Amino acid sequence: MLESVLAFAAGATLVIPPAGTPLVGETLAGLLAAEHVTHALIPPAVLATLPTGLSLPDLATLIVGGDACPGDLVAVWSRGRRMLNAYGPTETTVAATLHGPLSGDGAPPIGRPIRGTRVHVLGPGLQPLPPGMTGDLYVAGRGVALGYLGRPA
């Protein structure tokens, strides 16, 4: 859904692969190259299946999300393109924070809250923690789900 909104809002072409096509490894690499894809949102686990040494010169912007992105993927895929890290727990559907552009080989930070979202790192007793402290991430705002299907609590 997010990909369609981004494509249509920009007046771009949305590439939709044939139904049943496994979008991993060589198949995904072939599609990205053949369709000259310029922008993509790819989970790190799927990105890791692409062949090593693949250049994809048309891919100008790569957004990773849906899982933690290891630093070795950032080192490989941030070269020569804009790479962003979109972080968001399931309750926010897609993303709650965004960080980038990425470079180097370190694990990317989750970034800053996207518009309409607030994030808080809280400790015991739900008390806010100072920057640099480890705690639990709480997300607030319009994009947070109100409950799970059949489980409103």
N, C-alpha and C positions, 0 to 999 in steps of 0.2 A: 504494500500500500504506500509506504513512504517513498519508494522508488518512483511510483507512478506520479505522485504529487510533485516530486522534485523535477521530473522530466517535463511534465505538462506546464508547470509554472515557469520553466525556463524556455519553453518552446522547443525542447529537444525531442529526439526520437527515443522512445522506450523500446528496448529489445526484449522480446518475450520469446524464450526458446520453445521448441515443440514440446507438447505434453509428454511426460514420462522420461524426459532427457535428464540423466543424472548430472547435475552441475557441479562436478568435482574433477580434479586432475586434468588430463589431456582434453577431455570434452569441454570443460569450462575454458581452458586456455584457447582452444580452437574457436569457440564462440566469441570470446573477447577479441581475438585477433581478426577473425573474419568480419565481424560487425563493426570493427574500429571503435569499440566502446571507449568513451572518454572519461566517464564517471561511473564508479561502482561502489556498492556497499556489500562487503564480503566478510562473513565471520572468519576469525583467525583460523579456526579448525579447517575450514574449506580452503583458505588462502594457502595453508601449509601443504595442500595436496597438489598445488600447481608445480609443474616441472621446474627444477632448478635451472638457472641461466635464462629463463624466459624474459624477454625484454618488454613486450607490449608497449611500443612507443606512443600509441594513441591514448593510453590510459593516463590522463593528466591528474585526476583526483581519485584517490582511493580512501574510502572510509571503512574502518574495521569496527565491528561491534558484535554484540551478542555473547561475548566471552572475553576473558582476559587475553590481551595480545602479548605474546612473548617478545622480548627484545630482539631475538635473532630474525624474526619476521620484519620488524621495523627496520633493521639494518639492511635487509635485502630489498624490501618493497618501498621504502621512503626515498631511495635514490632516484633522482630525475623526475619526481612527481610530488604533488601535494598529498600528504597522508594524514588523516585525522583519526582520532580514537573517540568513538561514540560509546559511552557507557550508560547502561540503564538496566535496573533489575526488571524482572518480569512484570511487576506491578505498574511500570511506566510504559509498557508496550514496546517501545523501541529504544529511546534514549532519554536520559535525564541530564547528562553532562557531555561536554565535547572538549577535546584538547587537540591542538595541532597548530601548525604543521609539525609532524614528527620527524625525527632524524636520529641517527646513531643506533646503538645496539641495546640501550637500556629499556626495561619495561616501561611503557608510557604511563604517565599519570592519567587519572580519569578526567581531569580538566575542571572546567567551571560549569555551573548550571546553565542549561539552555533557557531561552525566554519562557517566562511563565512558570518556572520551576525554582524551588529553593532546596538546598541540601544542607544538612547539619550533621556534624560528627558529634555523637553523644556518648557519654560514659555511663557508669552506674547511676541509677536514679534519674536517668534521662537528662543529665546535666551537660550543657555544652562544654566541649573540650577545646583547649587552645590549639592553634595550628601546630602540626607536627606530632600530635598525640594520637595514639591508636584507640579507636572506639568503633561504634556501630554507625553506619551511614543511614540517615533518615532522609527521605525525599518527600517534599510537599509541593503542592501546586495543582493546577488544572489537569495535568496529564496523568495524575496518579489514579489508579483504579479504585473504585469505592468498595470493592469486594470481589470474590470469585463467584462464578455461576452457581447458584443454589446455596451459597455460603455467604450471606451478606455481612456476617460479623467479621 
